[in-house]
Amino acid sequence: MNFLNKYNNIKNIRYSSFEFALSLAKKRNLKIFVETGTSRGKIKFFFFNKFNWKDGMSTIMFAEYAQFINGKLHTCDISKKNIKNAQKFTSKFSKYINFYIDDSINFLKQFREKIDFLYLDSYDGHDPIKASEHQLKEAETSLNKLHLNSLVLLDDKGTKTNLSIDFYKKKGFKIINETKNQILFSKEQN
């Protein structure tokens, strides 16, 4: 998975977490990725799109991973602008991505496939109470779409994860990787 090296930028503070999660996803042959909260990128000079490393660049990493393993990324954002930006900087992976403009909870309710890898990063964490409540609703809504080998990666630890961590633990998931910013869960297997 040498393609990941280009995302190992000093500003990408989530890189080690993504690298660990994607390596494990490859070992488990996980192919259906669902992301809530699409990477926004940055607009420079009104027309030039640029990576926003503070964003983590999850969408482009997941898209390139989907190409690498011949999988599919389903990414949802409530902002049409965010989706359009992501479509521009992931255009060479368009065959491997479906974009959805919708509230993430509604999107997850409507999603009909089993989810191999779930990445919850919607709802900006400026209001930790609302952000945590929203992430918990995402977790509850998507639970029946996960399977024993599914991975769940929660972003913005401490601002969005305040309720969902306990939810996943109570549902039999265990933390298999934790960084300052993210927590990776896997269902306990008997």
Sequence and secondary structure as in RCSB ss.txt:
>XXXX:A:sequence
MNFLNKYNNIKNIRYSSFEFALSLAKKRNLKIFVETGTSRGKIKFFFFNKFNWKDGMSTIMFAEYAQFINGKLHT
CDISKKNIKNAQKFTSKFSKYINFYIDDSINFLKQFREKIDFLYLDSYDGHDPIKASEHQLKEAETSLNKLHLNS
LVLLDDKGTKTNLSIDFYKKKGFKIINETKNQILFSKEQN
>XXXX:A:secstr
 GGGGGG  TT TTHHHHHHHHHHHHHTT  EEEEES    EEETTTEEE  GGG  HHHHHHHHHHHHT EEEE
EES HHHHHHHHHHTGGGGGGEEEEES HHHHHHH  S EEEEEE  S TTSHHHHHHHHHHHHHHHGGGEEEEE
EEEEESTTTT TTHHHHHHHTTEEEEEE SSEEEEEE   
